[in-house]
Every structure is written in structure tokens, then in C-alpha cells.
């Protein structure tokens, strides 16, 4: 058995949850926050039999698409000056997935 830990954008969460549960995957959703943009993310824990890992990864890939957004990053022009917002394009979305071996699984 494997434990998949998928970190996804909140925008992708509903469609991903729907398809995973429809295909029989049991998931736990944890609200989280990204470090760089401080945007809402979700961390999904999925216990998966080894033979279904590829199917689960495919579902995640199909539902979590990358996209570009414009955001402001604060910069300082000179010491003593005020912070000036600096717009920049950032690639967000997609998913980060960690796959861990599960030594023991107990359902009570």
C-alpha cells in the first residue's frame, strides 16, 4: 500500500475530489496555505493499493492544471523609500505529489 500526499490549488479541489471519490478512492482533505503566494491550497491524503497508484496519479494530473497569474511582489527601490508593488507573472496550479510506502494500515 502507498500513501499519496497531493498538494493542490483550491481552484482544482472540487473536481479532483469528485472524480477521486467517484472512482472509489478514499481521501482526507486538509486545508493548507502555500508559502510563496500565501494562497489557499489543499493537502489531500490518499491511501492507495500499489496497483492503483498510476490510475490515481492520472486523475490528479487531469484535474490539476497549471496556469499563469499576475501577482504583486513588494520591492524596495532604495533604503528609506516605501515598498513598491511590482507585478509579475507566476505559474500556479498543477499538483505536488509525494508517494510514501505504508508499513501498516489499520481501519477501525
MOVENCOR-V872109 format. One record per backbone hydrogen bond with DSSP energy under -1.0 kcal/mol. NH is the residue of the N-H (numbers start at 0). CO is the residue of the C=O. Records with the same first field share a line. If there is no record, write none. Layout:
NH=CO  CO
This chain:
1=47
2=99
3=45
4=97
5=43
6=95
7=41
9=39
11=8
15=11
16=12
17=13
18=14
19=15
20=16
21=17
22=18
23=20
24=19
27=44
29=42
31=40
33=38
40=31
41=7
42=29
43=5
44=27
45=3
47=1
51=48
52=49
55=51
56=52
57=53
58=54
59=55
60=56
61=57
62=58
63=59
66=91
68=89
70=87
72=85
74=83
80=77
83=74
85=72
87=70
89=68
91=66
95=6
97=4
99=2
101=0
